[in-house]
Amino acid sequence: MFKAKEIKPGIWWVGVIEWNERYIHGFTMPYGSTNNAYLIMDEHVTLVDTCTERYWPELLDRISEIVDPVKIEYLISNHAEKDHEGALREVLAAAPQAKIVASPQGCKILETYVGGERELIPVKTGDTLTIGARTLSFIQTTMVHWPDNMVTYSPADKILFSNDAFGQFLATSERFADEVDPCLLFSCAKKYFANIIMPFAKQTAKAVAAVKELDLDMIAPSHGLIWRSQIADILDAYEAWCRLKPTDSAVIAYASMYGTTDRMARIIAEAMMEQGISVRLYDLAVSDISDIMTYIMDAKYVAVGSACHNMTVLPEAGRFLTYLKGLAPKGRIGIPFGSFGWAQPAQKEISTQLEGAGFAVPDAPLTTNWNDSPEDDQALYDAVTQIIESAE
Ligand code: FEO
């Protein structure tokens, strides 16, 4: 029923299109997702990665169209996270002879899946595995974005199985990147980078440099479309994204209660625009935090606001600050702000959290009473102007 697709002679895509998946760990996926797995038909049949647990019957169906899974001899696990190895137990049950090949860190994690009941072969950068006409080689890509990550290269096919790196959350009937709208493709790739790869940009830059040394016809990630004619484009994009160089831009994200913090956000935006700063403004009650993160990747200024509520921030701001803490790029300016009725702990809390996330934060948050006067508004405008001018 579920068909495999040959992407190179003897190499088959056998993954799962997750048409209706919309959310994973804070990240919304408006276009769905794909979990790719690849079957290499050689003397020793080899499977690269699996998929989420839920879709294992579909994965095995696609494999079975090409070969009886019982003939799989190697299962290469480039990364042990459950979106790639959630179906491991079911696949191993169908492939009783399969040995698992993974990085040393991957083998440790995979032991928790198989409990010592299956042979695990640890491989490091430079190690090879001959599966017949092909000799596969491995490159550890540690912390891109887990300790166990690695990529697998087949020189005979000039194909790199890159797992999470170069992925996009995009469910399509097409398998190749050059078959879909490039604007959608690269915006999905950038959102993916901002929400998954960004904290590990330094390690990723090294991985990109190593990948650039390879002779490549294809980069086959484990999410989304396979890169073919745009390999240089995605490698160049990753090189640029890894630099995390801020532009003269700002993100203003806030939670308002009766409208004063919203008004403050708009005044901050006006002051910034007057200074030539490109601004994106988001009411956190109606905005998606993973979309915002794509703009934070480029932003020199990140202003976070909340009205004070129950002596802390509003829940929408709290959720955003938690997400930001795990992903925030370094070397940016954080601007806490917000309104208050009778006490100002919310804005102090934003200051503390922004500092904890690595932002340079002005000495005092920008606050105003919820019955703000024209003088208050002017003082806010002037304070933001001062922050911008001091930073230049
Ligand atoms: Fe696609 Fe780190 O899992």
Boltz pocket constraint, residues with backbone or C-beta under 6 A from the ligand:
constraints:
  - pocket:
      binder: B
      contacts: [[A, 79], [A, 81], [A, 83], [A, 84], [A, 145], [A, 146], [A, 164], [A, 222], [A, 223]]
      max_distance: 6.0
